[in-house]
Amino acid sequence: MTQLKPIRLLALICLFSATSGAEEIGSVDTKFNLLSPDDSIKIESFEDPDIAGVVCYLSRAQKGGYRGALGIAEDTSDASVECRQVGPIVISEPLKKGDSVFRERRSLIFKSLKVMRFCDETHNSIVYLVFSERVIEGSPKNSISSVPIRPWSAEDPANAVCRYR
């Protein structure tokens, strides 16, 4: 029965260190660790799942060391988001206020990084907010980015309108 404990621990680590669905663009090391992975800043991209034509770029700190390699280190709350129009914007239905478009675990169970989407109806823009949350207390560190809805080309009528349900 004692042989099953390491297997259970490995299964738990794999379960809680699932990938976020973002594509890694690159990274830079911020702290050298001699015999284990370095601390780093990761740069990733992801498409808005509900709005065609928008891609967000996310930079976030990632702990190295042995705990980071096993996926059990708690990463810091430092993150930044920048979103851009990369094609004609298509909004098929009115948006939900404060909808989560990206989520990633930052520790084994207590902390996560989230990107939420808001709609600025007055200026016909989409606003993205990145922040971290914990079960007990989140961090006030945050970053925002906005994407104004504009025609992509002469053939694109830019009839997309940012509005809530």
N, C-alpha and C positions, 0 to 999 in steps of 0.2 A: 504494500500500500504506500510506502514511503517513496517508491519510484514514480508514482503518479503526480506527486507534488510539483516537480520541475515542469512536467508537461502541462499541468493546469496553469502554472505561472506563465509559460510561454504562450498558451492559448489566450490568456487574459491580455498579455502585451499585444499580441496580434489583433485582438478584437478592438482595443482602445487606440491603436495607432494606425487606424485605417486612413487611406489617402483621402484627400479633400476633393479630388476631381479637377484640380488646377494643374496646368502644365508648367513645369519649371523652365524658366528662361535662363537663369544663371544664379551665381552666388559669389559672395566674397567672405573671406575669413576675417573674424574680428578678434579672436583670441586663440593663441597657439596652445595646444595640449600635446604633450610629448608622445604618449602612447595610446591616445584615443582621439576620436574626431574633434576637430576644432569648433569653437563657437562660430556662428556665421550669420549672415543676412541673406535670406533666400528671396529671389524675385520670381514671381509666378504670374501667369495670366489665366483668366477664365472668362467665358462668355456669359452674359446675362441669360439665364435660362428662359426668361419670358419675353425678352425684347431682342429681336434680331437686329444686328447692326451695331451692337455695343460690346466692347471688350474692356475688362478691368484688369489693371496691373497692380499686384499686391506685393509689397516688400515687408518682410517680417523677420524678427530675430529668432534664431534657433540655437538652443543650448547644445553643446557638444559633450565631451567627456563620456564616461562609461554609461551614465544614466541617460544621456541624450542618445547614445547609440542603441540602447535597449528600448527607447521610447517612453521612459518613465520620468524624465526630467521635466520640471515645469518651466516652460519658456516664458520670457518676459512679455509684457503687454505692449511692447513697441511694435507698431505696424503703421503702414501708410498705404493709401489706395489712390489710384488715378485711373479714371475711366475715359474712353474715347469712342467716338463714332467711327466705325470702320467700314460702313456700308449703309445702304438705305435703312432707316429705322422703321421697324414694323412692330406696332403694338396691337396685338389681335383683340384684346379686351381691356377694359379699365383695370387699373392696378389696385392692389390691396395696399393700404397705408402701412408703411414700415415693414414691408415684406422682406424676409431673409433670402438672400441670393447666394450666400456662401457661408459655410461654417466649417471650422477645423478645430480639433481638440488641441489644447496647449499643455495639458498635463494628463495624467492617467484617467482621472474622472472629474476633477473639480473645475477646470478652466477651459474656456473655448474662445476662439476668435471668430467674430461674425462680421459680415458685410450686409447691411440692410439698405433697401431702396426706398426712396421717397419721391414724391411728385411735386414739383413746383408748378402748379396750374397757372399761376399768374404770368410766369415767364416761359411756359411750355418747355421746361427742362426736367431732367431726371437727376436726382441727387443721391449719391452713394455715401454711406457712413461706415467706417471700420472702427471696431472697438473690441475689447475683450471683456468677458463676463466670467464671474466665478459664482459658485453656489451661494456663498455668503456675501462677498463684497467684490464688485467689479473695479475696474481701473478707469479713472477719468481720461486716460490717454486715448486720443481718437484722431481721425483724419477724415476729411470729406473730399469729394470730387463731384463735379456736375457736368452733365452732357446736355447742351442745348439741342433741341430737335430742329434740324435744318435740312434743306434739300441736299441730297448726296450728289446729284448730277442734274443736268438740264432736263433729263427724262423723268426724274424723280419729283413728283408733285409735292412731297413733304406734307402729306395729309395726316401724318401721325400726330396725335394729340395726347399729351400727358394729362390724365385725369383719374380720379379714384372711382371705385365702384359705387 
